[in-house]
Amino acid sequence: MQNIYPCLWFDGNAEEAANFYASIFKNSKIGSISRYSKDAANASGQPEGSAMVVMFQINGQDFMGLNSGPQFKFNEAISFVVNCETQEEVDHYWEKLSAGGRKHRCGWLYDKFGLAWQIVPTALAKLMSGPDPEKTNRVMQALLQMDKLDIATLQKAYDGASSK
């Protein structure tokens, strides 16, 4: 187990979320699941036998899912970045993670549990860090027009080619 890992607060669906994420990412698995006892369920308002804490891994990264009720919601202050080497990877994670959620601008999406994700091609860092400010500005302008990021369109913007 990693020394530091995120704890995600869910409203009764941490086990469903962990299974959802594990189905999307390679090298992912469900670990231990602690369930609410009768006394703990009565104190928390959660159903007896439901998951209280779910330990899981997404692509080898440890996570904890905590079922503690509706008091807190996910927001954009925390998001997970998925670096993608190819457009196929971008397309895969974009479609799978946004299923039942909502797609947003500039590679951001919200999954069906409300968690924010950024699906980012690794090529973007190279295109945005070049020494020519005109090229990087064209990439930024192209990016600002996109929901799902498209590597070919970003490269064309960098090269100065029309994306039309």
Protein Blocks (a to p, Z undefined) as FASTA:
>chain_A
ZZbdcddddehilmmmmmmmmmmpghiacdddddddfklmmmnopaehiafbdcddeehi
acddddebjkbccdfkbccddddfbfklmmmmmmmmmgopacdeehiacdfkopacdddd
fklmmmmmcfblklmmmmmmmmmmpcbdcfklmmmmmnopafZZ
